[in-house]
Amino acid sequence: MSGRSILLGIVLASAATSAQQAPQARRIIDVHVHVYTQDERFGSRATLPTTGEQLVAARDAAEHQAATLAAFQRLNVVKAVVSGDHEAELGWKQVASDRIITGYSIGDPTQVDLALLRRECAAGRVQVIGEVGAQYEGIAPNDPRLEPLYALAEELDVPIALHMHPGPPGAPYAPFGMTKMRAANGHPLLLEEVLVRHPKLRLYVMHAGWPFLDEMKALLYSHPQVYVDVGAIGWSQPRPEFYRFLRGLVEAGYARRILFGSDQMAWPDRIEKTVEAIEQADFLTAQQKDDIFYNNAARFLRLEPR
């Protein structure tokens, strides 16, 4: 055997050994993804007010879908809960049926056709009620106008995803007419009476109710059916602030009720940014990372046998 052949054999053997030793990519369930047929942010640039980072939006819906699905493939996002535009949701479901879990985006709850929503849930075309963005409409989570949604979700045993801070003003999308947002309506304990009335409601609080850490811990302690996702706060907040909040939830004993969510909106690269933030959190154990990335959502969404 020539020296060149010996060297080639060593290289190939080393590569094979490295491939065998390389850790398998973590499975990820992203419970907070947005899809659109059209969005005002497409083709725009914005600056995050908290970090100064530049956000570059997809040019259009086609690029947004292609870049997001490519990120799913690259990062091993095996399931994603999508909401935003229901027509777009169903279109994404056709393209990537094995990955997409369809949500149902709601702003003003008085404008929701409950009979239609019931039919869509029964037909399996809606698998999660949410994102429920009533806070953008100036509506608190304990407002009576939301009661029919909570009752329907509990009756049908369909998870509900509720936006609870952060948001405009000051966010990159503040110019788009979202003037009714109030931080006070993101207080987690406003949900307490709702959960008392609906003890079987499967609810996850989007954005983990940031920045109300102690109040969120109180809610999680009192109501074990509640989960949280880390959508947006994993990339919109400075890393020390995100870690302070995440560490607080974990050290309080709630690592098994934290869901991975990117809240990528018009910026598909936010998925990878959020993955990096969790992977680089040195206070999380490997098991806790696996739980946040996959296990907790699989259990909450009942994707695996109980």
C-alpha positions as a printed NumPy array, in Angstrom:
array([[  0.   ,   0.   ,   0.   ],
       [  1.388,   3.411,  -0.919],
       [  1.983,   6.113,   1.649],
       [ -0.778,   8.158,  -0.013],
       [ -3.241,   5.255,   0.377],
       [ -2.283,   4.763,   4.018],
       [ -2.82 ,   8.475,   4.7  ],
       [ -6.204,   8.41 ,   2.932],
       [ -7.231,   5.373,   4.999],
       [ -6.294,   7.155,   8.227],
       [ -8.3  ,  10.236,   7.226],
       [-11.378,   8.182,   6.308],
       [-11.162,   6.142,   9.517],
       [-10.823,   9.311,  11.559],
       [-13.84 ,  10.859,   9.814],
       [-15.908,   7.73 ,  10.426],
       [-14.926,   7.713,  14.105],
       [-15.816,  11.402,  14.43 ],
       [-19.179,  10.792,  12.768],
       [-19.881,   7.957,  15.191],
       [-18.87 ,  10.081,  18.18 ],
       [-20.69 ,  13.253,  17.097],
       [-23.757,  13.828,  19.243],
       [-27.057,  13.372,  17.483],
       [-28.811,  16.691,  16.909],
       [-31.384,  17.365,  19.584],
       [-34.993,  17.006,  18.515],
       [-36.793,  20.321,  18.824],
       [-40.451,  21.271,  19.003],
       [-40.959,  24.98 ,  18.332],
       [-44.311,  25.963,  19.844],
       [-44.22 ,  29.57 ,  18.649],
       [-43.854,  30.089,  14.894],
       [-45.686,  32.599,  12.702],
       [-46.752,  32.19 ,   9.078],
       [-48.321,  34.695,   6.717],
       [-49.629,  35.115,   3.208],
       [-48.563,  38.769,   3.525],
       [-47.003,  40.849,   6.294],
       [-46.046,  44.518,   6.516],
       [-42.625,  43.622,   7.877],
       [-41.594,  41.647,   4.775],
       [-38.671,  43.35 ,   3.043],
       [-37.992,  45.673,   5.974],
       [-35.137,  46.223,   8.403],
       [-35.433,  47.069,  12.08 ],
       [-33.222,  47.547,  15.113],
       [-33.896,  45.801,  18.399],
       [-34.207,  48.541,  21.031],
       [-32.725,  46.333,  23.76 ],
       [-29.594,  45.042,  22.031],
       [-29.134,  47.177,  18.91 ],
       [-29.144,  44.049,  16.731],
       [-30.333,  44.499,  13.17 ],
       [-33.31 ,  42.434,  12.062],
       [-33.654,  41.7  ,   8.355],
       [-37.063,  40.358,   7.382],
       [-37.779,  37.868,   4.609],
       [-38.63 ,  39.575,   1.347],
       [-41.982,  37.895,   0.898],
       [-44.11 ,  34.935,   1.999],
       [-42.311,  32.493,  -0.318],
       [-38.872,  33.385,   1.025],
       [-40.224,  33.336,   4.573],
       [-41.566,  29.799,   4.14 ],
       [-38.451,  28.517,   2.389],
       [-36.057,  29.973,   4.973],
       [-38.139,  28.764,   7.911],
       [-38.477,  25.215,   6.575],
       [-34.741,  25.171,   5.834],
       [-34.064,  26.206,   9.433],
       [-36.355,  23.42 ,  10.658],
       [-34.369,  20.905,   8.62 ],
       [-30.962,  22.238,   9.668],
       [-31.793,  22.507,  13.375],
       [-33.861,  19.296,  13.603],
       [-37.121,  21.063,  14.437],
       [-39.375,  18.035,  14.095],
       [-42.645,  19.807,  14.999],
       [-43.757,  23.433,  14.973],
       [-46.949,  25.128,  16.155],
       [-47.748,  27.774,  13.549],
       [-50.173,  30.679,  13.786],
       [-50.779,  33.986,  12.108],
       [-52.788,  33.686,   8.908],
       [-55.06 ,  30.619,   8.869],
       [-54.891,  30.339,   5.083],
       [-51.096,  30.322,   5.333],
       [-51.213,  27.79 ,   8.177],
       [-53.176,  25.325,   6.061],
       [-50.822,  25.949,   3.147],
       [-47.769,  25.205,   5.292],
       [-49.536,  22.077,   6.567],
       [-49.833,  20.85 ,   2.987],
       [-46.156,  21.505,   2.296],
       [-44.784,  20.024,   5.539],
       [-47.59 ,  17.973,   7.023],
       [-45.26 ,  15.894,   9.187],
       [-43.87 ,  18.974,  10.928],
       [-46.711,  21.488,  11.146],
       [-49.151,  21.74 ,  14.048],
       [-51.818,  24.273,  13.123],
       [-52.765,  27.015,  15.514],
       [-55.5  ,  29.616,  15.176],
       [-54.456,  33.22 ,  15.661],
       [-56.888,  35.469,  17.56 ],
       [-56.747,  39.185,  18.292],
       [-60.087,  40.64 ,  19.35 ],
       [-61.984,  37.684,  20.845],
       [-65.351,  39.256,  20.045],
       [-64.584,  38.818,  16.345],
       [-64.06 ,  35.056,  16.584],
       [-66.625,  32.757,  14.97 ],
       [-66.8  ,  30.178,  17.756],
       [-68.919,  27.783,  15.708],
       [-66.32 ,  27.84 ,  12.926],
       [-63.493,  27.395,  15.43 ],
       [-65.289,  24.421,  16.954],
       [-65.657,  22.829,  13.496],
       [-62.008,  23.473,  12.635],
       [-60.892,  21.876,  15.91 ],
       [-63.195,  18.888,  15.369],
       [-61.827,  18.422,  11.848],
       [-58.245,  18.55 ,  13.102],
       [-57.438,  21.664,  11.084],
       [-56.87 ,  23.587,  14.334],
       [-54.741,  21.78 ,  16.897],
       [-53.856,  24.727,  19.161],
       [-56.013,  27.791,  19.868],
       [-53.522,  30.594,  19.598],
       [-51.611,  32.696,  19.469],
       [-54.322,  34.543,  21.384],
       [-53.043,  38.111,  21.183],
       [-55.813,  39.858,  23.092],
       [-53.195,  41.884,  24.968],
       [-52.46 ,  43.708,  21.72 ],
       [-56.1  ,  44.802,  21.733],
       [-55.85 ,  46.178,  25.267],
       [-57.722,  43.162,  26.649],
       [-56.537,  41.596,  29.913],
       [-56.428,  37.781,  30.187],
       [-59.225,  37.791,  32.777],
       [-61.544,  39.905,  30.619],
       [-65.007,  38.296,  30.225],
       [-64.683,  38.613,  26.451],
       [-62.136,  35.774,  26.542],
       [-64.29 ,  33.451,  28.61 ],
       [-65.942,  31.682,  25.615],
       [-62.496,  30.813,  24.243],
       [-61.306,  29.369,  27.542],
       [-64.514,  27.379,  27.895],
       [-64.239,  25.993,  24.355],
       [-60.575,  25.048,  24.788],
       [-61.314,  23.249,  28.043],
       [-64.371,  21.477,  26.628],
       [-62.516,  20.24 ,  23.544],
       [-59.265,  19.623,  25.434],
       [-57.397,  21.757,  22.887],
       [-54.304,  23.629,  24.141],
       [-54.5  ,  27.401,  24.202],
       [-51.477,  29.647,  23.65 ],
       [-51.818,  33.067,  25.27 ],
       [-49.608,  36.066,  24.548],
       [-48.553,  37.745,  27.798],
       [-45.969,  40.446,  27.257],
       [-43.637,  41.676,  25.802],
       [-44.75 ,  43.77 ,  22.842],
       [-45.133,  47.356,  21.603],
       [-44.361,  50.136,  22.205],
       [-40.667,  50.039,  21.505],
       [-40.633,  46.743,  19.622],
       [-39.679,  46.631,  15.94 ],
       [-43.318,  46.26 ,  14.949],
       [-44.64 ,  49.167,  17.029],
       [-45.32 ,  51.35 ,  13.963],
       [-47.902,  48.869,  12.679],
       [-50.856,  50.243,  14.595],
       [-50.489,  48.207,  17.816],
       [-51.28 ,  51.111,  20.142],
       [-53.502,  49.337,  22.691],
       [-50.793,  47.119,  24.205],
       [-50.417,  47.649,  27.95 ],
       [-47.738,  45.975,  30.058],
       [-50.136,  45.71 ,  33.004],
       [-52.272,  43.267,  30.998],
       [-49.315,  40.886,  30.885],
       [-49.324,  40.274,  34.643],
       [-49.441,  36.476,  35.105],
       [-51.659,  36.541,  38.2  ],
       [-54.456,  38.026,  36.112],
       [-54.894,  34.428,  34.944],
       [-55.555,  33.036,  38.411],
       [-59.352,  33.201,  38.449],
       [-59.47 ,  31.925,  34.864],
       [-57.551,  28.82 ,  35.919],
       [-59.72 ,  28.338,  38.987],
       [-62.821,  28.365,  36.744],
       [-61.167,  26.09 ,  34.186],
       [-58.982,  23.601,  36.075],
       [-58.613,  21.313,  33.053],
       [-57.529,  24.092,  30.69 ],
       [-54.225,  23.248,  28.991],
       [-52.608,  26.661,  28.642],
       [-49.141,  27.913,  27.86 ],
       [-48.105,  31.487,  28.469],
       [-46.145,  32.832,  25.537],
       [-42.989,  34.795,  26.339],
       [-43.211,  33.254,  29.83 ],
       [-44.891,  36.415,  31.067],
       [-41.559,  38.279,  31.029],
       [-40.559,  40.339,  33.018],
       [-42.882,  39.186,  35.829],
       [-40.647,  36.404,  37.151],
       [-41.904,  36.075,  40.719],
       [-45.526,  36.322,  39.628],
       [-44.979,  33.639,  36.997],
       [-43.387,  31.358,  39.564],
       [-46.422,  31.883,  41.798],
       [-48.77 ,  30.989,  38.931],
       [-46.796,  27.869,  38.01 ],
       [-46.711,  26.754,  41.617],
       [-50.459,  27.197,  42.116],
       [-51.618,  25.837,  38.751],
       [-49.685,  22.77 ,  37.522],
       [-51.527,  22.712,  34.187],
       [-49.743,  25.916,  33.095],
       [-46.62 ,  25.853,  30.92 ],
       [-44.587,  28.721,  29.453],
       [-42.643,  29.281,  26.256],
       [-39.522,  31.394,  25.768],
       [-40.659,  32.912,  22.469],
       [-38.977,  36.235,  21.601],
       [-37.307,  36.735,  24.988],
       [-34.549,  34.327,  23.91 ],
       [-33.418,  36.823,  21.252],
       [-35.09 ,  40.176,  21.931],
       [-33.601,  40.6  ,  25.406],
       [-29.907,  40.942,  26.252],
       [-28.514,  37.5  ,  27.017],
       [-27.889,  38.238,  30.751],
       [-31.517,  39.305,  31.183],
       [-32.873,  36.243,  29.392],
       [-30.642,  33.995,  31.475],
       [-31.682,  35.719,  34.712],
       [-35.315,  35.027,  33.894],
       [-34.792,  31.476,  32.603],
       [-32.521,  30.552,  35.506],
       [-35.15 ,  31.854,  37.928],
       [-37.783,  29.526,  36.476],
       [-35.409,  26.558,  36.417],
       [-34.074,  27.059,  39.938],
       [-37.649,  27.341,  41.201],
       [-38.227,  23.809,  39.907],
       [-40.091,  24.431,  36.63 ],
       [-37.598,  23.136,  34.042],
       [-40.148,  20.492,  32.993],
       [-42.771,  23.133,  32.148],
       [-40.703,  25.384,  29.903],
       [-41.285,  25.044,  26.145],
       [-38.963,  26.044,  23.346],
       [-40.482,  28.796,  21.223],
       [-38.716,  31.055,  18.756],
       [-41.448,  33.566,  17.838],
       [-39.617,  34.106,  14.568],
       [-42.326,  36.314,  13.008],
       [-40.842,  37.763,   9.797],
       [-37.268,  36.785,  10.711],
       [-36.548,  33.049,  10.263],
       [-33.014,  33.409,  11.67 ],
       [-34.566,  33.999,  15.113],
       [-35.099,  30.228,  15.372],
       [-31.358,  29.57 ,  15.369],
       [-30.742,  32.526,  17.701],
       [-33.09 ,  30.994,  20.27 ],
       [-31.571,  27.529,  19.875],
       [-28.125,  29.037,  20.504],
       [-29.358,  30.843,  23.612],
       [-30.61 ,  27.593,  25.146],
       [-27.592,  25.533,  24.052],
       [-25.162,  28.083,  25.502],
       [-26.93 ,  28.344,  28.882],
       [-24.265,  26.723,  31.076],
       [-26.619,  26.556,  34.07 ],
       [-28.843,  24.055,  32.244],
       [-28.06 ,  20.355,  32.402],
       [-28.179,  18.239,  29.243],
       [-31.441,  16.728,  30.494],
       [-32.97 ,  20.158,  31.096],
       [-32.023,  21.245,  27.58 ],
       [-33.62 ,  18.11 ,  26.135],
       [-36.739,  18.805,  28.182],
       [-36.995,  22.415,  27.008],
       [-36.242,  21.594,  23.384],
       [-38.523,  18.57 ,  23.047],
       [-39.758,  16.506,  25.986],
       [-41.916,  19.127,  27.685],
       [-43.782,  20.059,  24.507],
       [-44.233,  16.415,  23.513],
       [-45.868,  15.801,  26.875],
       [-47.938,  19.004,  26.918],
       [-49.169,  18.622,  23.33 ],
       [-49.675,  14.863,  23.845],
       [-47.593,  13.961,  20.844],
       [-46.437,  10.781,  22.547],
       [-48.449,   8.179,  24.481],
       [-49.14 ,   9.173,  28.066]])
